[in-house]
Amino acid sequence: MTMDSLLAEVSRLHFPNAPATPAQLAAFEARVGWKLDEDLRAFYLHCDGCTLFKPRADALYRVLPLAEIRRARQAIRASDEDQDGAQSVFTLVDMQDSDYVVLDSTQHDAGRYPLFDAFHETFPEVERIASTFAEFLERALRSGNRAFWLSG
């Protein structure tokens, strides 16, 4: 599916936030020191985060608004030390219970960031679960509100 189709589905069937402004995107990029890729830029201009399947309090998938994206080691380990994860790894999706989907801002595939599962008990070890945000979003939307990369 195209990113436009995925975003239309998010708006029609899920719980999107209001769009981010271009100024908010620029402020975010200045704060974190890396640029959003094409998929993420389209997503955040469409909605500044969302929850899938259920409203925020009950959501398994919560794509974070720009203001809540931070270094994964701070979110997961409450630390900003290198032994607790690379400074280039950032939270993107809150999966509840201190588990996140993250991206590493130093890794690009064809100009897009792959996404990784960051399980709080094994972090900073991560497992690649999608090659792009669009792939992640499509698989999440088809997941029936389950973490699609987990067996069973």
HELIX and SHEET records of a PDB file:
HELIX    1   1 MET A    3  LEU A   13  1                                  11    
HELIX    2   2 PRO A   22  VAL A   32  1                                  11    
HELIX    3   3 GLU A   38  HIS A   46  1                                   9    
HELIX    4   4 ARG A   56  ASP A   58  5                                   3    
HELIX    5   5 LEU A   66  GLU A   68  5                                   3    
HELIX    6   6 ALA A   72  ARG A   77  1                                   6    
HELIX    7   7 ASP A   82  ASP A   84  5                                   3    
HELIX    8   8 PHE A  133  LEU A  141  1                                   9    
SHEET    1   A 7 PHE A  15  PRO A  16  0                                        
SHEET    2   A 7 CYS A  50  LEU A  52 -1                                        
SHEET    3   A 7 TYR A  61  VAL A  63 -1                                        
SHEET    4   A 7 VAL A  89  ASP A  94 -1                                        
SHEET    5   A 7 TYR A 100  ASP A 104 -1                                        
SHEET    6   A 7 LEU A 115  ALA A 118 -1                                        
SHEET    7   A 7 GLU A 127  ALA A 130 -1                                        
END                                                                             
